[in-house]
């Protein structure tokens, strides 16, 4: 499974919303027997940091 265009509003950040979205996507991917990968444009630092924090592979969009 690939997850792209994940966005959490600035005012909502830091409250675990993104983590919960990732957890649910990871659960659904696992239920389907597939790995979850993040997809983002090259050089997108926030996506790179998110992928690193959650141990997810990051592919270029």
C-alpha distance matrix in Angstrom:
0.0 3.8 6.7 10.0 13.5 13.7 17.5 19.9 23.5 26.0 28.1 25.4 24.1 25.1 24.8 21.5 19.7 16.9 16.7 16.6 13.8 11.7 13.1 12.2 8.5 8.6 10.9 9.0 6.0 9.2 11.1 9.0 9.6 6.3 6.0 4.7 6.1 8.5 10.0 13.7 17.0 19.0 21.4 19.7 21.2 19.9 16.2 17.4 19.2 16.5 14.2 17.3 18.4 15.3 14.9 11.4 11.1 11.8 11.6 14.2 14.0
3.8 0.0 3.8 6.5 10.2 10.8 14.6 17.5 21.0 23.3 25.7 23.3 21.9 23.2 23.4 20.4 18.5 15.3 15.7 16.2 13.1 11.1 13.5 13.0 9.2 10.0 12.9 11.4 9.1 12.3 14.4 12.7 13.3 9.8 8.4 5.8 4.8 5.6 6.4 10.0 13.3 15.5 17.9 16.1 18.0 16.7 13.1 14.5 16.7 14.2 12.2 15.6 17.0 14.5 14.2 10.5 9.8 9.3 8.8 11.0 10.5
6.7 3.8 0.0 3.8 7.0 7.1 10.9 13.7 17.2 19.6 22.0 19.6 18.3 19.9 20.1 17.3 15.1 12.0 13.0 13.5 10.2 8.7 11.7 11.3 7.9 9.6 12.7 11.6 10.2 13.6 15.5 14.5 15.6 12.4 10.8 7.3 6.2 4.9 5.9 8.6 12.2 14.9 16.7 14.3 16.0 14.2 10.8 13.0 14.8 12.0 10.8 14.6 15.4 13.2 13.9 10.5 10.6 9.5 9.8 11.4 10.5
10.0 6.5 3.8 0.0 3.8 5.5 9.0 12.4 15.5 17.8 20.6 18.7 17.5 19.6 20.2 18.0 15.6 12.4 14.3 15.3 11.9 11.0 14.5 14.2 11.1 13.1 16.2 15.2 14.0 17.4 19.2 18.2 19.2 16.0 14.2 10.8 8.7 6.0 4.8 6.1 9.3 12.5 14.3 11.7 14.0 12.4 9.3 12.1 14.3 12.0 11.5 15.3 16.3 14.9 15.8 12.5 12.1 9.8 9.5 9.9 8.2
13.5 10.2 7.0 3.8 0.0 3.8 6.1 9.9 12.4 14.9 17.7 16.3 15.4 18.1 18.8 17.2 14.5 11.7 14.4 15.4 12.1 12.1 15.8 15.5 13.0 15.5 18.4 17.4 16.9 20.2 21.9 21.1 22.5 19.4 17.7 14.1 12.2 9.1 7.8 7.2 9.5 13.1 14.3 11.2 13.6 11.6 9.5 13.0 14.7 12.5 13.1 16.7 17.4 16.5 18.0 15.1 15.1 12.5 12.4 11.9 9.8
13.7 10.8 7.1 5.5 3.8 0.0 3.8 6.9 10.2 12.6 15.2 13.2 12.2 14.7 15.2 13.4 10.8 7.9 10.8 11.8 8.7 9.1 12.8 12.7 11.0 13.5 16.2 15.8 15.8 18.8 20.5 20.4 21.8 19.0 17.1 13.3 12.1 9.0 9.2 9.0 11.9 15.0 15.5 12.0 13.3 10.5 8.7 12.3 13.1 10.4 11.6 15.1 15.0 14.0 16.1 13.8 14.7 12.7 13.7 14.0 12.7
17.5 14.6 10.9 9.0 6.1 3.8 0.0 3.8 6.5 9.1 11.6 10.2 9.6 12.7 13.4 12.5 9.8 7.8 11.4 12.5 10.0 11.3 14.7 14.8 13.8 16.4 18.9 18.8 19.2 22.0 23.6 23.8 25.3 22.6 20.7 16.9 15.6 12.4 12.4 11.3 13.4 16.4 16.2 12.5 13.4 10.3 9.9 13.6 13.7 11.4 13.6 16.7 16.1 15.8 18.4 16.6 17.7 15.6 16.7 16.6 15.2
19.9 17.5 13.7 12.4 9.9 6.9 3.8 0.0 3.8 6.4 8.3 6.4 6.2 9.5 10.0 9.9 7.3 6.5 10.2 11.2 9.8 11.6 14.5 15.0 14.9 17.3 19.4 19.8 20.7 23.2 24.6 25.3 26.9 24.6 22.6 18.8 18.0 14.9 15.6 14.5 16.7 19.3 18.5 14.7 14.8 11.3 11.7 15.2 14.3 12.0 14.8 17.4 16.0 16.0 19.1 18.0 19.7 18.0 19.7 19.8 18.7
23.5 21.0 17.2 15.5 12.4 10.2 6.5 3.8 0.0 3.8 5.4 5.3 6.3 10.1 10.8 11.9 9.7 9.9 13.5 14.3 13.2 15.3 18.1 18.4 18.6 21.1 23.1 23.4 24.4 26.9 28.2 29.0 30.6 28.3 26.3 22.6 21.6 18.4 18.6 17.0 18.6 21.1 20.0 16.3 16.3 13.0 14.3 17.7 16.7 14.9 18.0 20.3 18.8 19.3 22.5 21.5 23.1 21.1 22.7 22.4 21.1
26.0 23.3 19.6 17.8 14.9 12.6 9.1 6.4 3.8 0.0 3.8 5.4 5.2 8.6 10.4 12.3 11.2 11.3 14.5 16.0 15.6 17.2 19.8 20.8 21.0 23.1 25.2 26.0 26.8 29.1 30.7 31.6 32.9 30.6 28.2 24.5 23.2 19.9 20.2 18.3 19.4 21.4 19.7 16.1 15.4 12.3 14.5 17.4 15.9 14.8 18.3 20.0 18.4 19.6 22.8 22.3 23.9 22.0 23.8 23.4 22.6
28.1 25.7 22.0 20.6 17.7 15.2 11.6 8.3 5.4 3.8 0.0 3.8 5.8 8.5 9.3 12.1 11.1 12.5 15.4 16.3 16.4 18.6 20.7 21.4 22.3 24.4 26.1 27.0 28.3 30.4 31.7 32.9 34.5 32.4 30.3 26.6 25.8 22.7 23.4 21.7 23.1 25.1 23.4 19.9 19.0 15.7 17.8 20.7 18.8 17.5 21.1 22.6 20.5 21.5 25.0 24.7 26.7 25.1 27.0 26.9 26.0
25.4 23.3 19.6 18.7 16.3 13.2 10.2 6.4 5.3 5.4 3.8 0.0 3.8 6.6 6.3 8.6 7.4 9.2 12.0 12.6 12.9 15.3 17.1 17.8 19.0 21.1 22.5 23.5 25.1 27.0 28.2 29.6 31.1 29.3 27.3 23.7 23.3 20.5 21.7 20.5 22.5 24.7 23.3 19.6 18.7 15.1 16.6 19.5 17.6 15.6 19.0 20.7 18.3 18.9 22.5 22.2 24.5 23.3 25.4 25.8 25.0
24.1 21.9 18.3 17.5 15.4 12.2 9.6 6.2 6.3 5.2 5.8 3.8 0.0 3.8 5.5 7.2 7.1 7.7 10.1 11.8 12.3 13.8 15.8 17.3 18.1 19.7 21.6 23.0 24.0 25.7 27.4 28.8 29.9 27.9 25.4 21.9 21.2 18.4 19.7 18.5 20.5 22.2 20.6 17.0 15.6 12.0 13.7 16.3 14.0 12.3 15.9 17.2 14.9 15.9 19.4 19.4 21.8 20.6 23.0 23.5 23.2
25.1 23.2 19.9 19.6 18.1 14.7 12.7 9.5 10.1 8.6 8.5 6.6 3.8 0.0 3.8 5.8 7.6 8.5 9.5 11.5 13.1 14.1 15.4 17.5 18.8 19.7 21.4 23.4 24.4 25.6 27.5 29.2 30.0 28.2 25.6 22.3 21.9 19.4 21.3 20.4 22.5 23.9 22.0 18.6 16.6 13.2 14.9 16.8 13.9 12.3 15.9 16.5 13.6 14.8 18.4 19.2 21.9 21.3 24.2 25.1 25.2
24.8 23.4 20.1 20.2 18.8 15.2 13.4 10.0 10.8 10.4 9.3 6.3 5.5 3.8 0.0 3.8 5.7 8.1 8.8 9.6 11.7 13.4 14.1 15.7 17.6 18.8 19.9 21.8 23.4 24.5 25.9 27.9 29.0 27.6 25.4 22.3 22.5 20.3 22.4 22.0 24.6 26.3 24.8 21.3 19.6 16.0 17.1 19.2 16.5 14.3 17.5 18.4 15.3 15.7 19.5 20.1 23.1 22.8 25.6 26.8 26.7
21.5 20.4 17.3 18.0 17.2 13.4 12.5 9.9 11.9 12.3 12.1 8.6 7.2 5.8 3.8 0.0 3.8 5.6 5.1 6.1 8.6 9.9 10.3 12.3 14.2 15.1 16.2 18.4 19.8 20.7 22.3 24.3 25.3 23.9 21.8 18.8 19.2 17.5 20.0 20.1 23.0 24.7 23.7 20.2 18.7 15.0 15.4 17.4 14.9 12.1 14.8 16.0 12.8 12.5 16.3 16.8 20.0 20.1 23.1 24.6 24.7
19.7 18.5 15.1 15.6 14.5 10.8 9.8 7.3 9.7 11.2 11.1 7.4 7.1 7.6 5.7 3.8 0.0 3.8 5.4 5.2 6.3 8.7 9.8 10.7 12.4 14.1 15.3 16.7 18.4 19.9 21.1 22.8 24.3 22.8 20.9 17.7 18.2 16.2 18.4 18.6 21.5 23.7 23.0 19.4 18.6 14.8 14.8 17.4 15.6 12.5 15.0 17.0 14.4 13.6 17.3 17.0 19.8 19.5 22.0 23.3 22.9
16.9 15.3 12.0 12.4 11.7 7.9 7.8 6.5 9.9 11.3 12.5 9.2 7.7 8.5 8.1 5.6 3.8 0.0 3.8 5.4 5.1 6.2 8.5 9.9 10.5 12.1 14.1 15.4 16.3 18.1 19.8 21.1 22.2 20.3 18.1 14.7 14.7 12.6 14.8 15.0 18.1 20.2 19.6 16.1 15.4 11.7 11.2 13.8 12.4 9.0 11.4 13.7 11.6 10.7 14.2 13.5 16.2 15.7 18.2 19.6 19.4
16.7 15.7 13.0 14.3 14.4 10.8 11.4 10.2 13.5 14.5 15.4 12.0 10.1 9.5 8.8 5.1 5.4 3.8 0.0 3.8 5.4 5.1 6.0 8.6 9.8 10.3 12.1 14.2 15.1 16.1 18.0 19.9 20.6 19.0 16.7 13.7 14.3 13.0 15.9 16.7 20.0 21.7 21.2 17.9 16.8 13.4 12.5 14.4 12.5 9.0 10.8 12.5 9.9 8.4 12.0 12.1 15.3 15.8 18.7 20.7 21.0
16.6 16.2 13.5 15.3 15.4 11.8 12.5 11.2 14.3 16.0 16.3 12.6 11.8 11.5 9.6 6.1 5.2 5.4 3.8 0.0 3.8 5.4 4.9 6.2 8.6 9.7 10.4 12.3 14.1 15.1 16.3 18.4 19.7 18.6 17.0 14.2 15.6 14.7 17.6 18.8 22.3 24.3 24.2 20.8 20.1 16.6 15.5 17.7 16.2 12.5 13.9 16.0 13.4 11.4 14.7 14.4 17.6 18.2 20.8 22.9 22.7
13.8 13.1 10.2 11.9 12.1 8.7 10.0 9.8 13.2 15.6 16.4 12.9 12.3 13.1 11.7 8.6 6.3 5.1 5.4 3.8 0.0 3.8 5.5 5.2 6.2 8.5 9.9 10.7 12.3 14.2 15.3 16.7 18.3 16.8 15.4 12.2 13.3 12.2 14.7 16.1 19.6 22.0 22.3 18.9 18.9 15.5 13.9 16.5 15.8 12.0 13.0 15.8 14.1 11.8 14.8 13.5 16.2 16.2 18.4 20.2 19.7
11.7 11.1 8.7 11.0 12.1 9.1 11.3 11.6 15.3 17.2 18.6 15.3 13.8 14.1 13.4 9.9 8.7 6.2 5.1 5.4 3.8 0.0 3.8 5.4 5.0 5.9 8.4 9.8 10.3 12.0 14.0 15.2 16.1 14.3 12.3 9.1 10.2 9.5 12.7 14.4 18.1 20.1 20.5 17.4 17.3 14.3 12.1 14.1 13.5 9.7 9.9 12.7 11.3 8.5 11.1 9.8 12.6 13.2 15.7 18.0 18.0
13.1 13.5 11.7 14.5 15.8 12.8 14.7 14.5 18.1 19.8 20.7 17.1 15.8 15.4 14.1 10.3 9.8 8.5 6.0 4.9 5.5 3.8 0.0 3.8 5.5 5.1 6.1 8.7 9.9 10.4 12.1 14.3 15.0 14.1 12.4 10.2 12.3 12.5 15.9 18.0 21.7 23.6 23.9 20.9 20.5 17.5 15.5 17.0 16.1 12.4 12.4 14.5 12.5 9.4 11.8 11.3 14.5 15.9 18.5 21.2 21.4
12.2 13.0 11.3 14.2 15.5 12.7 14.8 15.0 18.4 20.8 21.4 17.8 17.3 17.5 15.7 12.3 10.7 9.9 8.6 6.2 5.2 5.4 3.8 0.0 3.8 5.4 5.0 6.2 8.5 9.8 10.4 12.4 14.1 13.4 12.8 10.6 13.2 13.5 16.5 18.8 22.5 24.8 25.5 22.5 22.6 19.6 17.4 19.3 18.9 15.1 15.0 17.6 16.0 12.8 15.0 13.7 16.5 17.5 19.5 22.0 21.7
8.5 9.2 7.9 11.1 13.0 11.0 13.8 14.9 18.6 21.0 22.3 19.0 18.1 18.8 17.6 14.2 12.4 10.5 9.8 8.6 6.2 5.0 5.5 3.8 0.0 3.8 5.4 5.2 6.1 8.5 9.8 10.7 12.3 10.8 10.0 7.4 9.8 10.4 13.2 15.8 19.6 21.9 23.1 20.3 20.8 18.2 15.4 17.4 17.6 14.0 13.2 16.3 15.5 12.2 13.8 11.6 13.8 14.6 16.2 18.7 18.3
8.6 10.0 9.6 13.1 15.5 13.5 16.4 17.3 21.1 23.1 24.4 21.1 19.7 19.7 18.8 15.1 14.1 12.1 10.3 9.7 8.5 5.9 5.1 5.4 3.8 0.0 3.8 5.5 5.1 6.1 8.5 9.9 10.3 9.0 7.6 5.9 9.0 10.5 13.9 16.8 20.6 22.4 23.5 21.0 21.2 18.8 15.9 17.1 17.2 13.7 12.3 14.8 14.0 10.4 11.3 9.6 12.1 13.9 15.9 19.0 19.3
10.9 12.9 12.7 16.2 18.4 16.2 18.9 19.4 23.1 25.2 26.1 22.5 21.6 21.4 19.9 16.2 15.3 14.1 12.1 10.4 9.9 8.4 6.1 5.0 5.4 3.8 0.0 3.8 5.5 5.1 6.1 8.7 9.7 9.8 9.7 9.1 12.5 14.2 17.5 20.4 24.2 26.2 27.2 24.7 24.8 22.2 19.5 20.8 20.6 17.1 16.0 18.2 17.1 13.4 14.4 13.2 15.7 17.7 19.6 22.6 22.8
9.0 11.4 11.6 15.2 17.4 15.8 18.8 19.8 23.4 26.0 27.0 23.5 23.0 23.4 21.8 18.4 16.7 15.4 14.2 12.3 10.7 9.8 8.7 6.2 5.2 5.5 3.8 0.0 3.8 5.4 5.0 6.3 8.7 8.7 9.6 9.0 12.4 14.2 16.9 20.0 23.7 26.0 27.5 25.0 25.6 23.2 20.2 21.8 22.2 18.7 17.4 20.1 19.5 15.9 16.7 14.7 16.6 18.1 19.3 22.0 21.7
6.0 9.1 10.2 14.0 16.9 15.8 19.2 20.7 24.4 26.8 28.3 25.1 24.0 24.4 23.4 19.8 18.4 16.3 15.1 14.1 12.3 10.3 9.9 8.5 6.1 5.1 5.5 3.8 0.0 3.8 5.4 5.1 6.2 5.1 6.0 6.0 9.6 12.1 14.7 18.2 21.8 23.8 25.5 23.4 24.3 22.2 19.0 20.1 21.0 17.7 15.8 18.5 18.4 14.8 14.8 12.4 13.7 15.5 16.5 19.5 19.5
9.2 12.3 13.6 17.4 20.2 18.8 22.0 23.2 26.9 29.1 30.4 27.0 25.7 25.6 24.5 20.7 19.9 18.1 16.1 15.1 14.2 12.0 10.4 9.8 8.5 6.1 5.1 5.4 3.8 0.0 3.8 5.3 4.8 5.5 6.5 7.9 11.7 14.5 17.6 21.0 24.7 26.3 27.8 25.8 26.2 24.2 21.1 21.8 22.3 19.1 17.0 19.1 18.8 15.1 14.8 13.1 14.8 17.3 18.7 22.0 22.5
11.1 14.4 15.5 19.2 21.9 20.5 23.6 24.6 28.2 30.7 31.7 28.2 27.4 27.5 25.9 22.3 21.1 19.8 18.0 16.3 15.3 14.0 12.1 10.4 9.8 8.5 6.1 5.0 5.4 3.8 0.0 3.8 5.4 7.6 9.7 11.0 14.7 17.4 20.1 23.6 27.2 29.2 30.8 28.7 29.2 27.0 24.0 25.0 25.5 22.1 20.3 22.6 22.1 18.3 18.4 16.7 18.4 20.5 21.7 24.8 24.8
9.0 12.7 14.5 18.2 21.1 20.4 23.8 25.3 29.0 31.6 32.9 29.6 28.8 29.2 27.9 24.3 22.8 21.1 19.9 18.4 16.7 15.2 14.3 12.4 10.7 9.9 8.7 6.3 5.1 5.3 3.8 0.0 3.8 5.5 8.7 10.3 13.8 16.6 18.9 22.5 25.9 27.9 30.0 28.1 29.1 27.2 23.9 24.9 25.9 22.8 20.6 23.2 23.3 19.6 19.2 17.0 17.8 19.7 20.2 23.1 23.0
9.6 13.3 15.6 19.2 22.5 21.8 25.3 26.9 30.6 32.9 34.5 31.1 29.9 30.0 29.0 25.3 24.3 22.2 20.6 19.7 18.3 16.1 15.0 14.1 12.3 10.3 9.7 8.7 6.2 4.8 5.4 3.8 0.0 3.8 7.0 9.8 13.2 16.6 19.0 22.7 26.1 27.6 29.6 28.1 28.9 27.3 23.9 24.4 25.4 22.5 20.0 22.0 22.4 18.7 17.7 15.7 16.4 18.8 19.5 22.7 23.2
6.3 9.8 12.4 16.0 19.4 19.0 22.6 24.6 28.3 30.6 32.4 29.3 27.9 28.2 27.6 23.9 22.8 20.3 19.0 18.6 16.8 14.3 14.1 13.4 10.8 9.0 9.8 8.7 5.1 5.5 7.6 5.5 3.8 0.0 3.8 6.6 9.6 13.1 15.3 19.1 22.4 23.9 26.0 24.6 25.5 24.2 20.6 21.1 22.4 19.7 17.0 19.3 20.1 16.6 15.4 12.9 13.1 15.3 15.7 18.9 19.5
6.0 8.4 10.8 14.2 17.7 17.1 20.7 22.6 26.3 28.2 30.3 27.3 25.4 25.6 25.4 21.8 20.9 18.1 16.7 17.0 15.4 12.3 12.4 12.8 10.0 7.6 9.7 9.6 6.0 6.5 9.7 8.7 7.0 3.8 0.0 3.8 6.6 10.2 12.9 16.6 19.9 21.0 22.9 21.5 22.2 21.0 17.5 17.6 18.9 16.4 13.4 15.5 16.5 13.2 11.7 9.1 9.4 11.9 12.9 16.4 17.4
4.7 5.8 7.3 10.8 14.1 13.3 16.9 18.8 22.6 24.5 26.6 23.7 21.9 22.3 22.3 18.8 17.7 14.7 13.7 14.2 12.2 9.1 10.2 10.6 7.4 5.9 9.1 9.0 6.0 7.9 11.0 10.3 9.8 6.6 3.8 0.0 3.8 6.9 9.9 13.4 16.9 18.4 20.1 18.3 19.1 17.6 14.1 14.7 16.0 13.2 10.6 13.3 14.2 10.9 10.3 7.1 7.8 9.6 10.9 14.2 14.9
6.1 4.8 6.2 8.7 12.2 12.1 15.6 18.0 21.6 23.2 25.8 23.3 21.2 21.9 22.5 19.2 18.2 14.7 14.3 15.6 13.3 10.2 12.3 13.2 9.8 9.0 12.5 12.4 9.6 11.7 14.7 13.8 13.2 9.6 6.6 3.8 0.0 3.8 6.5 10.0 13.4 14.7 16.5 15.0 16.0 15.0 11.3 11.7 13.7 11.5 8.6 11.6 13.2 10.7 9.8 6.0 5.2 6.0 7.1 10.5 11.5
8.5 5.6 4.9 6.0 9.1 9.0 12.4 14.9 18.4 19.9 22.7 20.5 18.4 19.4 20.3 17.5 16.2 12.6 13.0 14.7 12.2 9.5 12.5 13.5 10.4 10.5 14.2 14.2 12.1 14.5 17.4 16.6 16.6 13.1 10.2 6.9 3.8 0.0 3.8 6.7 10.3 12.0 13.5 11.5 12.8 11.6 7.8 9.0 11.2 9.0 6.8 10.4 12.1 10.3 10.3 6.7 6.2 4.8 6.2 8.7 9.4
10.0 6.4 5.9 4.8 7.8 9.2 12.4 15.6 18.6 20.2 23.4 21.7 19.7 21.3 22.4 20.0 18.4 14.8 15.9 17.6 14.7 12.7 15.9 16.5 13.2 13.9 17.5 16.9 14.7 17.6 20.1 18.9 19.0 15.3 12.9 9.9 6.5 3.8 0.0 3.8 7.2 9.3 11.5 10.0 12.2 11.7 8.1 9.5 12.5 11.1 9.4 12.8 14.9 13.7 13.5 10.1 8.5 5.6 4.7 5.7 5.6
13.7 10.0 8.6 6.1 7.2 9.0 11.3 14.5 17.0 18.3 21.7 20.5 18.5 20.4 22.0 20.1 18.6 15.0 16.7 18.8 16.1 14.4 18.0 18.8 15.8 16.8 20.4 20.0 18.2 21.0 23.6 22.5 22.7 19.1 16.6 13.4 10.0 6.7 3.8 0.0 3.8 6.5 8.4 6.6 9.4 9.4 6.4 8.3 11.4 10.8 10.1 13.1 15.2 15.0 15.2 12.3 10.8 7.2 6.5 5.3 4.9
17.0 13.3 12.2 9.3 9.5 11.9 13.4 16.7 18.6 19.4 23.1 22.5 20.5 22.5 24.6 23.0 21.5 18.1 20.0 22.3 19.6 18.1 21.7 22.5 19.6 20.6 24.2 23.7 21.8 24.7 27.2 25.9 26.1 22.4 19.9 16.9 13.4 10.3 7.2 3.8 0.0 3.8 6.3 5.7 9.4 10.5 8.6 9.8 13.1 13.4 12.9 15.4 17.8 18.1 18.1 15.5 13.5 9.7 8.3 5.4 4.7
19.0 15.5 14.9 12.5 13.1 15.0 16.4 19.3 21.1 21.4 25.1 24.7 22.2 23.9 26.3 24.7 23.7 20.2 21.7 24.3 22.0 20.1 23.6 24.8 21.9 22.4 26.2 26.0 23.8 26.3 29.2 27.9 27.6 23.9 21.0 18.4 14.7 12.0 9.3 6.5 3.8 0.0 3.8 5.6 8.6 11.0 9.4 9.1 12.7 13.9 13.2 14.8 17.7 18.5 18.0 15.8 13.4 9.7 8.4 5.6 7.0
21.4 17.9 16.7 14.3 14.3 15.5 16.2 18.5 20.0 19.7 23.4 23.3 20.6 22.0 24.8 23.7 23.0 19.6 21.2 24.2 22.3 20.5 23.9 25.5 23.1 23.5 27.2 27.5 25.5 27.8 30.8 30.0 29.6 26.0 22.9 20.1 16.5 13.5 11.5 8.4 6.3 3.8 0.0 3.8 5.7 8.9 8.6 7.9 10.8 12.9 12.8 13.9 16.5 18.0 17.9 16.3 14.5 11.1 11.0 8.9 10.4
19.7 16.1 14.3 11.7 11.2 12.0 12.5 14.7 16.3 16.1 19.9 19.6 17.0 18.6 21.3 20.2 19.4 16.1 17.9 20.8 18.9 17.4 20.9 22.5 20.3 21.0 24.7 25.0 23.4 25.8 28.7 28.1 28.1 24.6 21.5 18.3 15.0 11.5 10.0 6.6 5.7 5.6 3.8 0.0 3.8 5.7 5.6 6.3 8.8 10.2 10.9 12.5 14.5 15.9 16.4 14.8 13.8 10.4 10.9 9.3 10.1
21.2 18.0 16.0 14.0 13.6 13.3 13.4 14.8 16.3 15.4 19.0 18.7 15.6 16.6 19.6 18.7 18.6 15.4 16.8 20.1 18.9 17.3 20.5 22.6 20.8 21.2 24.8 25.6 24.3 26.2 29.2 29.1 28.9 25.5 22.2 19.1 16.0 12.8 12.2 9.4 9.4 8.6 5.7 3.8 0.0 3.8 5.4 5.0 6.1 8.5 9.9 10.5 12.2 14.3 15.1 14.3 13.9 11.2 12.8 12.1 13.5
19.9 16.7 14.2 12.4 11.6 10.5 10.3 11.3 13.0 12.3 15.7 15.1 12.0 13.2 16.0 15.0 14.8 11.7 13.4 16.6 15.5 14.3 17.5 19.6 18.2 18.8 22.2 23.2 22.2 24.2 27.0 27.2 27.3 24.2 21.0 17.6 15.0 11.6 11.7 9.4 10.5 11.0 8.9 5.7 3.8 0.0 3.8 5.4 5.1 6.1 8.6 9.9 10.5 12.3 14.0 13.3 13.8 11.4 13.5 13.3 14.2
16.2 13.1 10.8 9.3 9.5 8.7 9.9 11.7 14.3 14.5 17.8 16.6 13.7 14.9 17.1 15.4 14.8 11.2 12.5 15.5 13.9 12.1 15.5 17.4 15.4 15.9 19.5 20.2 19.0 21.1 24.0 23.9 23.9 20.6 17.5 14.1 11.3 7.8 8.1 6.4 8.6 9.4 8.6 5.6 5.4 3.8 0.0 3.8 5.4 5.0 6.1 8.5 9.8 10.7 11.8 10.3 10.4 7.9 10.0 10.3 11.3
17.4 14.5 13.0 12.1 13.0 12.3 13.6 15.2 17.7 17.4 20.7 19.5 16.3 16.8 19.2 17.4 17.4 13.8 14.4 17.7 16.5 14.1 17.0 19.3 17.4 17.1 20.8 21.8 20.1 21.8 25.0 24.9 24.4 21.1 17.6 14.7 11.7 9.0 9.5 8.3 9.8 9.1 7.9 6.3 5.0 5.4 3.8 0.0 3.8 5.5 5.2 6.2 8.7 10.1 10.4 9.4 9.1 6.9 9.5 10.3 12.4
19.2 16.7 14.8 14.3 14.7 13.1 13.7 14.3 16.7 15.9 18.8 17.6 14.0 13.9 16.5 14.9 15.6 12.4 12.5 16.2 15.8 13.5 16.1 18.9 17.6 17.2 20.6 22.2 21.0 22.3 25.5 25.9 25.4 22.4 18.9 16.0 13.7 11.2 12.5 11.4 13.1 12.7 10.8 8.8 6.1 5.1 5.4 3.8 0.0 3.8 5.5 5.1 6.1 8.6 9.8 10.1 11.0 9.8 13.0 14.0 15.9
16.5 14.2 12.0 12.0 12.5 10.4 11.4 12.0 14.9 14.8 17.5 15.6 12.3 12.3 14.3 12.1 12.5 9.0 9.0 12.5 12.0 9.7 12.4 15.1 14.0 13.7 17.1 18.7 17.7 19.1 22.1 22.8 22.5 19.7 16.4 13.2 11.5 9.0 11.1 10.8 13.4 13.9 12.9 10.2 8.5 6.1 5.0 5.5 3.8 0.0 3.8 5.4 5.2 6.3 8.4 8.2 10.0 9.3 12.6 14.1 15.5
14.2 12.2 10.8 11.5 13.1 11.6 13.6 14.8 18.0 18.3 21.1 19.0 15.9 15.9 17.5 14.8 15.0 11.4 10.8 13.9 13.0 9.9 12.4 15.0 13.2 12.3 16.0 17.4 15.8 17.0 20.3 20.6 20.0 17.0 13.4 10.6 8.6 6.8 9.4 10.1 12.9 13.2 12.8 10.9 9.9 8.6 6.1 5.2 5.5 3.8 0.0 3.8 5.5 5.3 5.8 4.8 6.3 6.2 9.9 12.2 14.1
17.3 15.6 14.6 15.3 16.7 15.1 16.7 17.4 20.3 20.0 22.6 20.7 17.2 16.5 18.4 16.0 17.0 13.7 12.5 16.0 15.8 12.7 14.5 17.6 16.3 14.8 18.2 20.1 18.5 19.1 22.6 23.2 22.0 19.3 15.5 13.3 11.6 10.4 12.8 13.1 15.4 14.8 13.9 12.5 10.5 9.9 8.5 6.2 5.1 5.4 3.8 0.0 3.8 5.5 5.1 6.4 7.9 8.5 12.3 14.5 17.0
18.4 17.0 15.4 16.3 17.4 15.0 16.1 16.0 18.8 18.4 20.5 18.3 14.9 13.6 15.3 12.8 14.4 11.6 9.9 13.4 14.1 11.3 12.5 16.0 15.5 14.0 17.1 19.5 18.4 18.8 22.1 23.3 22.4 20.1 16.5 14.2 13.2 12.1 14.9 15.2 17.8 17.7 16.5 14.5 12.2 10.5 9.8 8.7 6.1 5.2 5.5 3.8 0.0 3.8 5.8 7.9 10.6 11.5 15.3 17.5 19.5
15.3 14.5 13.2 14.9 16.5 14.0 15.8 16.0 19.3 19.6 21.5 18.9 15.9 14.8 15.7 12.5 13.6 10.7 8.4 11.4 11.8 8.5 9.4 12.8 12.2 10.4 13.4 15.9 14.8 15.1 18.3 19.6 18.7 16.6 13.2 10.9 10.7 10.3 13.7 15.0 18.1 18.5 18.0 15.9 14.3 12.3 10.7 10.1 8.6 6.3 5.3 5.5 3.8 0.0 3.8 5.5 9.1 10.7 14.4 17.2 18.9
14.9 14.2 13.9 15.8 18.0 16.1 18.4 19.1 22.5 22.8 25.0 22.5 19.4 18.4 19.5 16.3 17.3 14.2 12.0 14.7 14.8 11.1 11.8 15.0 13.8 11.3 14.4 16.7 14.8 14.8 18.4 19.2 17.7 15.4 11.7 10.3 9.8 10.3 13.5 15.2 18.1 18.0 17.9 16.4 15.1 14.0 11.8 10.4 9.8 8.4 5.8 5.1 5.8 3.8 0.0 3.8 6.8 9.4 13.0 16.2 18.5
11.4 10.5 10.5 12.5 15.1 13.8 16.6 18.0 21.5 22.3 24.7 22.2 19.4 19.2 20.1 16.8 17.0 13.5 12.1 14.4 13.5 9.8 11.3 13.7 11.6 9.6 13.2 14.7 12.4 13.1 16.7 17.0 15.7 12.9 9.1 7.1 6.0 6.7 10.1 12.3 15.5 15.8 16.3 14.8 14.3 13.3 10.3 9.4 10.1 8.2 4.8 6.4 7.9 5.5 3.8 0.0 3.8 6.4 9.8 13.2 15.2
11.1 9.8 10.6 12.1 15.1 14.7 17.7 19.7 23.1 23.9 26.7 24.5 21.8 21.9 23.1 20.0 19.8 16.2 15.3 17.6 16.2 12.6 14.5 16.5 13.8 12.1 15.7 16.6 13.7 14.8 18.4 17.8 16.4 13.1 9.4 7.8 5.2 6.2 8.5 10.8 13.5 13.4 14.5 13.8 13.9 13.8 10.4 9.1 11.0 10.0 6.3 7.9 10.6 9.1 6.8 3.8 0.0 3.8 6.7 10.2 12.8
11.8 9.3 9.5 9.8 12.5 12.7 15.6 18.0 21.1 22.0 25.1 23.3 20.6 21.3 22.8 20.1 19.5 15.7 15.8 18.2 16.2 13.2 15.9 17.5 14.6 13.9 17.7 18.1 15.5 17.3 20.5 19.7 18.8 15.3 11.9 9.6 6.0 4.8 5.6 7.2 9.7 9.7 11.1 10.4 11.2 11.4 7.9 6.9 9.8 9.3 6.2 8.5 11.5 10.7 9.4 6.4 3.8 0.0 3.8 6.8 9.4
11.6 8.8 9.8 9.5 12.4 13.7 16.7 19.7 22.7 23.8 27.0 25.4 23.0 24.2 25.6 23.1 22.0 18.2 18.7 20.8 18.4 15.7 18.5 19.5 16.2 15.9 19.6 19.3 16.5 18.7 21.7 20.2 19.5 15.7 12.9 10.9 7.1 6.2 4.7 6.5 8.3 8.4 11.0 10.9 12.8 13.5 10.0 9.5 13.0 12.6 9.9 12.3 15.3 14.4 13.0 9.8 6.7 3.8 0.0 3.8 6.5
14.2 11.0 11.4 9.9 11.9 14.0 16.6 19.8 22.4 23.4 26.9 25.8 23.5 25.1 26.8 24.6 23.3 19.6 20.7 22.9 20.2 18.0 21.2 22.0 18.7 19.0 22.6 22.0 19.5 22.0 24.8 23.1 22.7 18.9 16.4 14.2 10.5 8.7 5.7 5.3 5.4 5.6 8.9 9.3 12.1 13.3 10.3 10.3 14.0 14.1 12.2 14.5 17.5 17.2 16.2 13.2 10.2 6.8 3.8 0.0 3.8
14.0 10.5 10.5 8.2 9.8 12.7 15.2 18.7 21.1 22.6 26.0 25.0 23.2 25.2 26.7 24.7 22.9 19.4 21.0 22.7 19.7 18.0 21.4 21.7 18.3 19.3 22.8 21.7 19.5 22.5 24.8 23.0 23.2 19.5 17.4 14.9 11.5 9.4 5.6 4.9 4.7 7.0 10.4 10.1 13.5 14.2 11.3 12.4 15.9 15.5 14.1 17.0 19.5 18.9 18.5 15.2 12.8 9.4 6.5 3.8 0.0
